[in-house]
């Protein structure tokens, strides 16, 4: 049985298990009292990706601004007698 078949949609944002017996238990799951959970994302890699996304955003922002300026110039040129 696929994972998607073991869930049934209930309401707008909720799902319920249709067959809890079909699920497998985690073999190495362990609960430690007072333990802190670690992140599954590396901080250095996340910082590099953030800088890349920021640069892309700035380039797109400049492109949109240039498009607006070009539209403004085009309107001014057309309106000139």
C-alpha distances in whole Angstrom, upper triangle without the diagonal:
4,7,8,6,7,11,13,17,20,23,24,23,20,17,15,12,11,9,11,11,7,9,11,15,17,19,22,23,26,28,32,34,36,34,34,31,31,30,28,30,34,37,39,36,35,39,39,37,38,42,40,39,42,44,42,42,46,46,45,47,50,49,48,52,53,52,54,57,57,56,59,61,61,61,65,66,65,67,70,73
4,5,5,7,9,12,15,18,21,22,20,18,15,15,12,12,11,12,13,9,10,12,15,17,19,22,22,25,27,31,33,35,33,32,29,29,28,25,27,31,34,35,33,32,36,36,33,35,38,36,35,38,40,38,39,42,43,41,43,46,45,45,48,50,48,50,53,53,53,55,58,57,58,61,62,61,63,66,69
4,5,5,7,10,13,16,19,19,17,15,12,12,10,10,10,11,12,9,8,11,13,15,18,20,19,23,24,28,30,32,30,29,25,26,25,22,25,28,31,33,30,29,33,34,31,32,36,34,33,36,38,36,36,40,41,39,41,44,43,43,46,48,47,48,51,52,51,54,56,56,56,59,61,60,62,65,68
4,5,6,8,10,14,16,16,15,14,10,11,10,10,11,12,14,12,11,14,17,18,22,24,23,26,27,30,32,34,32,31,27,28,26,24,26,29,32,34,31,30,34,34,31,32,36,34,32,35,37,35,35,39,40,38,39,43,42,41,44,46,45,46,49,50,49,51,54,53,54,57,58,58,59,62,65
4,5,7,10,14,17,18,17,15,11,11,9,8,9,11,13,10,11,14,17,19,22,25,24,27,29,32,34,36,34,33,30,31,29,27,29,33,36,38,35,34,37,38,35,36,39,38,36,39,41,39,39,43,43,41,43,46,45,44,48,50,48,49,53,53,52,55,57,56,57,60,61,60,62,65,68
4,7,10,13,16,18,16,13,10,8,6,5,6,7,10,8,8,12,15,17,20,23,21,24,26,29,31,33,31,31,28,29,28,26,29,32,35,37,35,33,37,38,35,36,40,39,37,40,42,40,40,44,44,42,44,47,47,46,49,51,50,51,54,54,54,56,59,58,59,62,63,62,64,67,70
4,7,9,13,14,12,10,6,6,5,6,8,9,12,11,11,14,17,19,22,24,22,25,26,29,31,32,31,30,27,28,27,25,28,31,34,36,34,32,36,37,34,34,38,37,35,37,40,38,38,41,42,40,42,45,44,43,46,49,47,48,51,52,51,53,56,55,56,59,60,60,61,64,67
4,6,10,11,11,9,5,5,6,6,10,12,15,14,14,18,20,22,26,28,26,28,29,32,33,35,34,33,30,31,30,28,30,34,36,39,36,34,38,39,36,36,40,39,36,39,41,39,38,42,43,41,42,46,45,43,46,49,47,48,51,52,50,53,56,55,55,58,60,59,60,64,66
4,6,8,8,6,4,7,9,10,13,15,18,17,17,21,23,24,28,29,27,30,30,33,34,35,34,33,30,31,29,28,30,34,35,38,36,33,36,38,34,34,38,37,34,37,39,37,36,40,41,38,39,43,42,41,44,46,44,45,48,49,48,50,53,52,52,55,57,56,57,60,63
4,7,7,5,5,7,10,11,15,16,19,19,19,23,24,26,30,31,29,31,30,33,34,35,34,33,30,32,31,30,32,35,37,40,37,35,38,39,36,36,40,39,36,38,41,39,38,41,43,40,41,44,44,42,45,47,46,46,50,50,49,51,54,53,53,56,58,57,58,61,64
4,6,6,8,10,14,15,18,19,23,23,23,26,27,29,32,34,31,33,32,35,35,36,35,34,31,33,31,31,32,36,37,40,38,35,38,39,36,35,39,38,35,37,40,38,36,40,41,38,39,43,42,40,43,45,44,44,47,48,46,48,52,51,50,54,56,55,55,59,62
4,6,9,12,16,17,21,21,25,24,24,27,28,29,33,34,31,33,32,35,35,35,35,33,30,31,30,29,30,34,35,37,35,32,35,36,33,32,36,35,32,34,36,34,33,36,37,35,35,39,38,36,39,42,40,40,44,44,43,45,48,47,47,50,52,51,52,55,58
4,7,11,14,16,19,19,23,23,21,24,25,26,30,30,28,29,28,31,32,32,31,29,27,28,26,25,27,30,31,34,32,29,32,33,30,29,33,33,30,31,34,33,31,34,36,33,34,38,37,36,38,41,40,40,43,44,43,45,48,48,47,50,52,52,52,56,59
4,7,10,13,16,16,20,20,18,21,22,23,27,28,25,27,26,29,30,30,30,28,26,27,26,25,27,31,32,35,33,30,33,35,32,31,35,35,32,34,37,35,34,37,39,37,37,41,41,39,42,44,43,43,47,48,46,48,52,51,51,54,56,55,56,59,62
4,7,9,12,13,16,16,15,18,19,21,25,26,24,26,25,29,29,31,30,28,26,27,26,25,27,31,32,35,33,31,34,36,32,33,36,36,33,35,38,36,35,39,40,38,39,43,42,41,44,46,45,45,49,50,49,51,54,53,53,56,58,57,58,62,65
4,6,9,9,13,13,13,16,18,20,23,25,23,25,24,28,29,30,29,29,26,28,27,26,29,33,34,37,35,33,37,38,35,35,39,39,36,39,41,40,39,42,44,42,43,46,46,45,47,50,49,49,53,53,52,54,57,57,57,60,62,61,62,66,68
4,6,6,10,10,10,13,15,17,21,23,21,23,23,27,28,30,29,29,26,28,27,26,29,33,35,38,36,34,37,39,36,36,40,40,37,40,43,41,41,44,45,43,45,48,48,47,50,52,51,51,55,56,55,57,60,59,59,63,64,64,65,68,71
4,6,9,9,10,14,16,19,22,25,23,26,26,30,32,34,33,32,30,31,31,29,32,36,38,41,38,37,40,42,39,39,43,42,40,43,45,43,43,47,48,46,47,51,50,49,52,54,53,53,57,57,56,59,62,61,61,64,66,65,66,70,72
4,5,6,8,11,14,17,20,23,21,24,25,29,30,33,32,32,29,31,30,29,32,35,38,41,39,37,41,42,39,40,44,43,41,44,47,45,45,48,49,47,49,52,52,51,54,56,55,56,59,60,59,61,64,63,64,67,68,68,69,72,75
4,5,6,9,11,14,17,19,18,20,21,25,27,29,28,29,26,28,28,27,30,33,36,39,37,36,39,41,38,39,43,42,40,43,46,44,44,48,49,47,49,52,52,51,54,56,55,56,59,60,59,62,64,64,64,67,69,68,70,73,76
4,6,8,10,14,16,19,18,21,22,26,28,31,30,30,28,30,30,28,32,35,38,40,39,38,41,43,40,41,45,44,43,46,48,47,47,50,51,50,52,55,54,54,57,59,58,59,62,63,62,65,67,67,67,70,72,71,73,76,79
4,7,10,13,15,19,18,21,23,27,29,32,30,30,28,29,29,27,30,33,36,39,37,36,40,40,38,39,43,42,41,44,46,44,45,48,49,48,49,53,52,52,55,57,55,57,60,60,60,62,65,64,65,68,70,69,71,74,77
4,7,10,12,15,15,18,19,23,26,28,26,27,24,25,25,23,27,30,33,35,33,32,36,37,35,36,40,39,38,41,43,42,42,46,47,45,47,50,50,49,52,54,54,55,58,59,58,61,63,63,63,66,68,68,69,72,75
4,7,9,12,12,15,18,21,24,27,25,25,22,24,24,22,25,28,32,34,32,32,35,36,34,36,39,39,38,41,43,42,42,46,47,46,48,51,51,50,53,55,55,56,59,60,59,62,64,64,65,68,69,69,71,74,77
4,6,9,9,12,14,18,20,23,21,22,20,21,22,21,24,27,30,33,31,31,34,36,34,35,39,39,38,41,43,42,43,46,47,46,48,51,51,51,54,56,55,57,60,60,60,63,65,65,66,69,70,70,72,74,78
4,6,6,9,12,15,19,21,19,19,17,18,19,17,21,24,27,29,28,28,31,33,31,33,36,36,35,38,41,40,40,44,45,44,46,49,49,49,52,54,54,55,58,59,59,61,63,64,65,67,69,69,71,73,76
4,6,9,13,16,19,21,19,20,18,19,20,19,23,25,28,30,29,29,33,34,33,35,38,38,37,40,43,42,43,46,47,47,49,51,52,52,55,56,56,58,61,61,62,64,66,66,67,70,71,72,73,76,79
4,6,10,13,16,18,16,17,15,16,18,17,20,22,25,28,27,27,31,32,31,33,36,36,36,38,41,41,41,44,46,46,47,50,50,51,53,55,55,57,59,60,61,63,65,66,67,69,71,71,73,75,79
4,7,10,13,16,14,15,13,14,16,16,19,22,24,27,27,26,30,31,30,32,35,35,35,37,40,40,40,43,45,44,46,49,49,49,52,54,54,55,58,59,59,61,64,64,65,68,69,70,71,74,77
4,6,10,12,11,12,12,14,16,17,20,22,24,27,27,27,30,32,31,32,36,36,36,38,41,41,41,44,46,46,47,50,51,51,53,55,56,57,59,61,61,63,65,66,67,69,71,71,73,75,79
4,7,9,8,10,10,13,16,17,21,23,24,28,28,27,30,32,32,32,36,37,36,38,41,41,41,44,46,46,47,50,51,51,53,55,55,56,59,60,61,62,65,66,66,68,70,71,72,75,78
4,6,5,9,10,13,16,18,21,22,24,27,28,27,30,32,32,32,35,37,36,38,41,42,42,44,46,46,47,50,51,51,53,56,56,57,59,61,61,63,65,66,67,69,71,72,73,75,79
4,5,9,11,14,18,20,23,24,25,29,30,29,31,34,34,33,37,38,38,39,42,43,42,45,47,47,48,51,52,52,54,56,57,58,60,62,62,63,66,67,68,70,72,73,73,76,79
4,7,10,13,16,19,22,23,23,26,28,27,28,32,32,31,34,36,36,37,40,41,40,43,45,45,46,49,50,50,51,54,55,55,58,60,60,61,64,65,66,67,70,71,71,74,77
4,7,9,13,16,18,19,20,23,24,24,26,28,29,29,31,33,33,34,37,38,38,40,43,43,43,46,48,48,49,52,53,53,56,58,58,59,62,63,64,66,68,69,70,72,75
4,6,10,13,15,16,16,20,21,20,22,25,25,25,28,30,29,30,33,34,34,36,39,39,40,42,44,44,46,48,49,50,52,54,54,56,58,59,60,62,64,65,66,68,72
4,7,9,12,14,15,18,19,18,20,23,23,23,26,27,27,28,31,32,32,34,37,37,37,40,42,42,43,46,47,47,50,52,52,53,56,57,58,60,62,63,64,66,70
4,7,9,10,11,15,15,15,17,19,19,20,23,24,24,26,28,29,30,32,34,34,35,38,39,40,41,44,45,46,48,49,50,52,54,55,56,58,60,61,62,64,68
4,5,7,9,12,12,11,14,16,16,16,20,21,21,22,25,26,26,28,30,31,32,34,36,36,38,40,41,42,44,46,47,48,50,51,52,54,56,57,58,60,64
4,7,9,12,11,11,14,16,15,16,19,20,20,22,24,25,25,28,30,30,31,34,35,35,38,40,40,41,44,45,46,48,50,51,52,54,55,56,58,60,63
4,6,9,8,7,10,12,11,13,16,16,16,19,21,21,22,25,26,27,28,31,32,32,34,36,37,38,41,42,43,45,46,47,49,51,52,53,55,57,60
4,6,5,6,9,10,11,12,14,15,16,18,20,21,22,24,26,27,28,30,32,33,35,36,37,39,41,42,43,45,47,48,49,51,53,54,55,57,61
4,6,5,6,9,10,10,12,14,15,16,18,20,21,22,24,26,27,29,30,31,33,35,36,37,39,41,42,43,45,46,48,49,51,52,54,55,59
4,5,5,6,9,10,11,13,14,15,17,19,20,21,23,25,26,27,29,31,32,33,35,36,38,39,41,42,44,45,47,48,50,51,53,54,58
4,5,5,6,9,10,11,12,14,16,17,18,20,21,23,24,26,27,29,30,32,33,35,36,38,39,41,42,44,45,47,48,50,51,53,57
4,5,5,6,9,10,10,12,14,15,16,18,20,21,22,24,26,27,28,30,31,33,35,36,37,39,41,42,43,45,46,48,49,51,55
4,5,5,6,9,10,10,12,14,15,17,19,20,21,23,24,26,27,29,30,32,33,35,36,38,39,41,42,44,45,47,48,50,53
4,5,5,6,9,10,11,13,14,16,17,19,20,21,23,25,26,27,29,31,32,33,35,36,38,39,41,42,44,45,47,48,52
4,5,5,6,9,10,11,12,14,15,17,18,20,21,23,24,26,27,29,30,32,33,35,36,37,39,41,42,43,45,47,50
4,5,5,6,9,10,10,12,14,15,16,18,20,21,22,24,26,27,29,30,32,33,35,36,38,39,41,42,43,45,49
4,6,5,6,9,10,11,12,14,15,17,18,20,21,23,24,26,27,29,30,32,33,35,36,38,39,41,42,44,47
4,5,5,6,9,10,11,12,14,16,17,19,20,21,23,25,26,27,29,31,32,33,35,36,38,39,41,42,46
4,5,5,6,9,10,11,12,14,15,16,18,20,21,23,24,26,27,29,30,31,33,35,36,37,39,41,44
4,5,5,6,9,10,10,12,14,15,16,18,20,21,23,24,26,27,29,30,32,33,35,36,38,39,43
4,5,5,6,9,10,11,12,14,15,17,18,20,21,23,24,26,27,29,30,32,33,35,36,38,41
4,5,5,6,9,10,11,12,14,15,17,18,20,21,23,24,26,27,29,30,31,33,35,36,40
4,5,5,6,9,10,11,12,14,15,17,18,20,21,23,24,26,27,29,30,32,33,35,38
4,5,5,6,9,10,11,12,14,15,17,18,20,21,23,24,26,27,29,30,32,33,37
4,5,5,6,9,10,11,12,14,15,16,18,20,21,22,24,26,27,29,30,32,35
4,5,5,6,9,10,10,12,14,15,16,18,20,21,23,24,26,27,29,30,34
4,5,5,6,9,10,11,12,14,15,17,19,20,21,23,24,26,27,29,33
4,5,5,6,9,10,11,12,14,15,16,18,20,21,22,24,26,27,31
4,5,5,6,9,10,10,12,14,15,16,18,20,21,22,24,26,29
4,5,5,6,9,10,11,12,14,15,17,18,20,21,23,25,28
4,5,5,6,9,10,11,12,14,15,17,18,20,21,23,27
4,5,5,6,9,10,11,12,14,15,16,18,20,21,25
4,5,5,6,9,10,10,12,14,15,16,18,20,24
4,5,5,6,9,10,11,12,14,15,17,18,22
4,5,5,6,9,10,11,12,14,15,17,20
4,5,5,6,9,10,10,12,14,15,19
4,5,5,6,9,10,11,12,14,18
4,5,5,6,9,10,11,12,16
4,5,5,6,9,10,11,14
4,5,5,6,9,10,13
4,5,5,6,9,12
4,6,5,6,10
4,5,5,9
4,5,8
4,6
4
